[in-house]
């Protein structure tokens, strides 16, 4: 099993082999950051609560490209695909 360290500051990712960073911390970032392997949390639940919809995939891809190195995986993107149905049921 591999552990990805959850980080508040994307710039701290360079100090870890595996980092977990929220897209919400990257949205307004102006420049790239150094990172090894990492997971980008989609923030889908926050977006659904705040905006009523999830962020478009093209925007996730653009934000994910800020990483200088490493493998990026968008966590909860698959969950986001089902969130509209969940949102409809809880309204």
Number of C-alpha atoms within 10 A of each C-alpha: 3 5 9 15 15 17 15 13 11 21 12 14 23 16 11 15 14 19 23 23 25 19 22 17 15 20 14 9 13 8 9 16 17 15 23 18 18 24 22 24 20 24 20 24 17 13 15 16 11 10 11 15 16 20 17 8 12 9 10 18 12 10 18 21 12 17 20 14 15 15 14 20 15 20 18 16 19 11 13 20 12 11 19 14 10 12 14 9 8 6 5
